[in-house]
């Protein structure tokens, strides 16, 4: 399985992911990125600092697979959320 690395870019600073994760494909890397961002944003004191951050996912060769803005990860995916469309 390919290995993907999830580097966090906050402004001009980059927090590297030295270990990465073995995932089956870029779609699974997208899901992992979204889950990671949502977990990081769960801490209220980090939200203001991280809302402008981006998770940059690269493969083992260092090629960028996707860039996932933290703000984008906080919007509901199609079909996600309660049936009445409200979040609790």
Residue pairs with C-beta under 8 A, 6 or more apart in sequence:
1 22
1 23
1 24
2 22
2 23
2 24
2 25
2 59
2 60
3 20
3 21
3 22
3 23
3 59
3 60
4 20
4 21
4 22
4 23
4 26
4 29
4 32
4 57
4 58
4 59
4 65
5 16
5 17
5 18
5 19
5 20
5 57
5 58
5 59
5 60
6 17
6 20
6 21
6 32
6 33
6 36
6 55
6 56
6 57
7 14
7 15
7 16
7 17
7 55
7 56
7 57
7 58
8 14
8 15
8 17
8 40
8 53
8 54
8 55
8 56
9 15
9 53
9 54
9 55
9 56
10 49
10 50
10 52
10 53
11 52
14 56
20 60
21 29
21 32
23 29
23 32
26 57
26 65
26 66
29 57
29 65
29 66
30 57
30 66
30 68
33 55
33 57
33 66
33 68
33 73
34 68
34 73
34 77
36 55
37 55
37 68
37 70
37 73
37 74
38 73
38 74
40 46
40 50
40 70
41 47
41 50
41 51
41 70
41 73
41 74
50 70
51 70
51 71
51 74
52 70
52 71
53 69
53 70
54 67
54 68
54 69
54 70
55 67
55 68
55 70
55 73
56 64
56 66
56 67
56 68
57 64
57 65
57 66
57 67
57 68
58 64
58 65
59 65
76 87
81 87
82 88
